[in-house]
Amino acid sequence: MTIELPSYLARIDYRSAPCPDVATLRGLLRAHALAVPFENLDVQLGRPVTTNVAQAYEKIVGRRRGGWCYEQNGLFGWALAEIGFDVTRVAAAVMRAERGEVSEANHLALLVRAPGSDDTWLADVGFGGSLLEPIRLEECEHLHDPFRLGLRRLDHGHWQFWENAGDGEFSYDFRPEPANEDALARKCEVLQTDPESSFVQNLVVQSRTPKRHSTLRGRASGATTRTLQSPDQLLQTLAGLFGLDVPEIAACWPKVLARHRQLFGED
């Protein structure tokens, strides 16, 4: 499949003429966040996921799927570069203080500059959908309803992005420098093959509206506060709430049930 910017813009329903300025960056990030769900269904199905942008394009644009950080931020970064932005792919570490070195490169984020500007922006569409617009690389706090989020400066050249929707803080740390692409590729492989990986253990789908964030984790749909009872309900929820048509995921229902039983001790 040929990678084409107009097709990507149509996928996220961005209708303005893009140019490399901050207003366009804001509009593109918001459009992508509202159009493309975070999801790990391919990991659950045992299908390889890579950091290759062409594969992410075929999946997200060609098949109207979602993806995780390596796919979504990979594709978003490509689109921004095509428009004329200066894009730096950054290797981040989710919950580094708790998880230590094992977390290195387990998230891909983007730092973006418009031509002729000294401002650097964190533009991340792959962290589950908290950001609705880019935030300047400076110590800050913002409300992207229902999230409070922001940036902190840490020791040794690190920054921390944090978010909190009222149920505790979730974060990642990063240095504002180009990622080691080999490290990103290795971690992408580990996260989809290691039995201890949360992405292997749990089916996860998340989506955004301007004021709401919806999550499906296994059988538990946070958006409707209900526990799914059948593979048909799973497919209906994926289609109705997240816009995903992946009928083959029904084959993973026994695994979803087993994980629910392991976590909650109930059928």
C-alpha positions as MATLAB code, in Angstrom:
seq = 'MTIELPSYLARIDYRSAPCPDVATLRGLLRAHALAVPFENLDVQLGRPVTTNVAQAYEKIVGRRRGGWCYEQNGLFGWALAEIGFDVTRVAAAVMRAERGEVSEANHLALLVRAPGSDDTWLADVGFGGSLLEPIRLEECEHLHDPFRLGLRRLDHGHWQFWENAGDGEFSYDFRPEPANEDALARKCEVLQTDPESSFVQNLVVQSRTPKRHSTLRGRASGATTRTLQSPDQLLQTLAGLFGLDVPEIAACWPKVLARHRQLFGED';
ca = [
       0.000    0.000    0.000;
       1.303    3.460   -0.945;
       1.692    5.800    2.018;
      -0.163    9.025    1.234;
      -0.664   12.034    3.473;
      -4.157   12.915    2.098;
      -5.426    9.437    3.002;
      -4.096    9.783    6.540;
      -5.737   13.200    6.898;
      -9.019   11.729    5.666;
      -8.705    8.887    8.204;
      -8.547   11.360   11.084;
     -11.132   13.667    9.467;
      -8.745   16.627    9.291;
     -10.212   18.919    6.670;
      -8.021   22.028    6.741;
      -4.975   22.607    4.539;
      -2.036   21.522    6.733;
       0.983   23.751    7.168;
       3.861   23.474    9.667;
       2.614   25.821   12.367;
       1.393   25.360   15.931;
      -2.287   25.780   15.033;
      -2.010   22.886   12.573;
      -0.137   20.781   15.130;
      -2.936   21.351   17.643;
      -5.617   20.502   15.106;
      -3.865   17.371   13.879;
      -3.249   15.984   17.352;
      -6.828   16.577   18.400;
      -8.199   15.024   15.216;
      -6.007   11.942   15.566;
      -6.797   11.492   19.266;
     -10.543   11.625   18.599;
     -10.423    9.321   15.559;
      -7.955    6.526   16.341;
      -8.371    4.257   19.387;
      -5.514    2.833   21.397;
      -5.706   -0.963   21.149;
      -3.606   -4.116   21.431;
      -5.878   -6.569   19.614;
      -3.097   -7.788   17.307;
      -0.979   -8.661   20.336;
      -3.894  -10.673   21.720;
      -4.248  -12.419   18.367;
      -0.541  -13.242   18.203;
       0.067  -11.062   15.150;
       3.476   -9.372   15.004;
       3.522   -5.615   15.523;
       6.583   -3.588   14.503;
       7.856   -0.022   14.565;
       7.567    0.141   10.757;
       5.545    3.191    9.677;
       4.285    1.583    6.456;
       2.761   -1.281    8.448;
       1.153    1.164   10.877;
      -0.294    3.106    7.935;
      -1.754   -0.040    6.352;
      -3.387   -0.957    9.655;
      -4.633    2.423   10.880;
      -5.468    4.040    7.545;
      -6.008    1.047    5.268;
      -8.001   -1.097    7.714;
      -9.277    1.710    9.969;
      -7.841    0.094   13.068;
      -6.162    1.601   16.091;
      -2.803    0.697   17.567;
      -0.382    1.203   20.403;
       2.339    3.833   20.842;
       4.886    2.468   18.367;
       2.235    2.440   15.647;
       0.261    5.582   16.446;
       3.125    7.926   17.254;
       5.163    6.387   14.452;
       2.443    7.236   11.934;
       1.691   10.635   13.472;
       5.373   11.563   13.459;
       5.673   10.571    9.801;
       2.681   12.752    8.896;
       4.075   15.742   10.803;
       7.440   15.395    9.052;
       5.691   15.199    5.686;
       3.944   18.498    6.466;
       7.249   20.139    7.364;
       7.590   19.895   11.142;
      10.860   18.988   12.839;
      10.031   15.710   14.624;
      12.160   13.886   17.201;
      11.174   10.335   18.114;
      11.827    9.923   21.848;
      12.231    6.688   23.807;
      10.303    7.022   27.064;
      10.018    4.847   30.171;
       6.548    4.320   31.638;
       6.479    4.403   35.461;
      10.294    4.393   35.543;
      10.520    5.151   39.291;
       8.609    1.955   40.102;
       9.792   -0.354   37.325;
      13.413    0.675   36.891;
      15.531   -0.013   33.819;
      13.128   -2.627   32.463;
      10.831    0.227   31.485;
      13.345    1.915   29.162;
      11.993    2.407   25.601;
       8.604    0.894   26.467;
       6.935    3.980   25.027;
       7.485    6.062   21.898;
       6.714    9.780   22.233;
       7.298   12.746   19.929;
       8.914   16.145   20.378;
       7.929   18.586   17.646;
       9.060   21.994   16.461;
       7.552   24.268   13.850;
      10.057   25.774   11.386;
      11.539   29.026   12.648;
      10.289   28.515   16.204;
      12.313   27.895   19.356;
       9.379   26.193   21.108;
       9.414   22.420   21.511;
       6.129   20.576   21.971;
       5.317   17.154   23.374;
       2.862   15.660   20.885;
       1.760   12.176   21.939;
      -1.195   10.302   20.409;
      -0.084    6.883   21.675;
      -0.476    6.998   25.459;
      -4.094    5.959   25.578;
      -5.692    9.256   24.684;
      -5.143   11.704   27.536;
      -3.582   14.518   25.494;
      -6.012   16.481   23.339;
      -3.426   18.980   22.152;
       0.363   19.289   22.329;
       1.960   20.794   25.421;
       5.056   22.966   25.427;
       8.212   21.350   26.823;
       8.255   23.247   30.106;
       7.069   22.614   33.635;
       3.320   22.908   33.363;
      -0.117   21.609   34.336;
      -3.186   21.497   32.089;
      -6.760   20.269   32.125;
      -7.597   18.003   29.185;
     -10.916   16.895   30.601;
     -11.241   14.400   32.310;
      -7.444   14.431   32.836;
      -5.172   16.777   34.684;
      -1.759   16.391   33.093;
       1.554   18.109   32.645;
       5.331   18.013   32.623;
       7.931   18.019   35.386;
      11.671   18.485   35.105;
      13.575   15.656   36.808;
      17.239   15.049   37.613;
      19.898   14.002   35.077;
      18.222   15.636   32.095;
      14.931   13.738   32.341;
      11.421   15.093   31.963;
       8.267   13.426   33.246;
       4.882   13.522   31.586;
       2.115   12.747   34.077;
      -1.646   12.334   33.856;
      -4.363   11.845   36.456;
      -8.060   11.301   35.841;
      -8.835   11.129   39.562;
      -7.696    7.554   40.162;
      -3.972    8.088   40.651;
      -1.075    9.348   38.625;
       0.332    7.562   35.571;
       3.543    8.813   33.969;
       6.518    8.307   31.728;
      10.029    9.766   31.855;
      12.179   10.746   28.881;
      15.231   12.659   27.785;
      14.633   15.200   25.006;
      16.930   13.467   22.527;
      16.556   11.127   19.534;
      15.609    7.583   20.455;
      17.804    4.556   20.008;
      15.697    2.939   17.290;
      17.127   -0.519   17.977;
      16.044   -0.200   21.612;
      12.532    0.787   20.545;
      12.297   -2.185   18.166;
      13.568   -4.609   20.807;
      11.119   -3.343   23.422;
       8.249   -3.475   20.929;
       9.070   -7.161   20.432;
       9.349   -7.869   24.157;
       6.050   -6.204   25.034;
       4.153   -8.457   22.627;
       5.939  -11.742   23.435;
       6.918  -11.723   27.118;
       4.295  -13.644   29.142;
       4.750  -11.084   31.945;
       3.879   -8.159   29.664;
       0.588   -6.489   30.553;
      -0.134   -6.214   26.821;
       0.136   -9.999   26.478;
      -1.947  -10.627   29.575;
      -4.719   -8.082   28.978;
      -6.912   -7.003   26.096;
      -6.929   -3.191   26.178;
      -8.849   -0.661   24.087;
      -9.163    3.068   24.832;
     -10.785    5.950   22.993;
     -11.335    9.664   23.364;
     -14.154   12.161   22.967;
     -13.716   15.870   23.770;
     -14.869   15.361   27.374;
     -14.704   11.639   27.979;
     -12.215    8.760   27.978;
     -13.481    5.193   27.478;
     -11.601    2.016   28.375;
     -12.174   -1.674   27.799;
      -9.826   -3.930   29.736;
     -10.600   -7.584   29.191;
     -14.278   -8.041   30.124;
     -14.488   -4.781   32.074;
     -15.884   -1.823   30.174;
     -15.208    1.307   32.192;
     -17.384    3.356   29.872;
     -20.523    1.400   30.777;
     -19.449   -0.008   34.179;
     -20.432   -3.482   33.077;
     -18.771   -6.858   32.706;
     -19.094   -8.359   29.252;
     -20.794  -11.742   29.233;
     -20.064  -13.204   25.798;
     -17.850  -12.903   22.725;
     -20.812  -11.316   20.935;
     -20.910   -8.554   23.552;
     -17.180   -8.082   23.094;
     -17.587   -7.603   19.343;
     -20.555   -5.288   19.840;
     -18.607   -3.141   22.310;
     -15.582   -2.929   20.035;
     -17.754   -1.888   17.099;
     -20.219    0.378   18.897;
     -17.945    2.173   21.351;
     -14.569    2.088   19.631;
     -15.409    1.764   15.929;
     -13.386   -1.433   15.540;
     -14.479   -4.291   13.298;
     -12.237   -7.207   14.290;
     -14.475  -10.308   14.330;
     -11.552  -12.684   14.760;
     -10.939  -11.343   18.281;
     -13.904  -13.461   19.412;
     -11.516  -16.418   19.360;
      -9.668  -14.803   22.282;
     -12.730  -14.912   24.536;
     -11.526  -17.984   26.539;
      -8.261  -16.146   27.260;
     -10.191  -13.035   28.328;
     -12.320  -15.136   30.681;
      -9.274  -16.850   32.168;
      -7.550  -13.538   32.849;
     -10.705  -12.119   34.454;
     -10.934  -15.175   36.700;
      -7.264  -14.826   37.651;
      -7.677  -11.174   38.598;
     -11.099  -11.234   40.231;
     -11.764  -14.876   41.109;
     -15.096  -14.909   39.311;
     -16.570  -16.089   36.015;
];
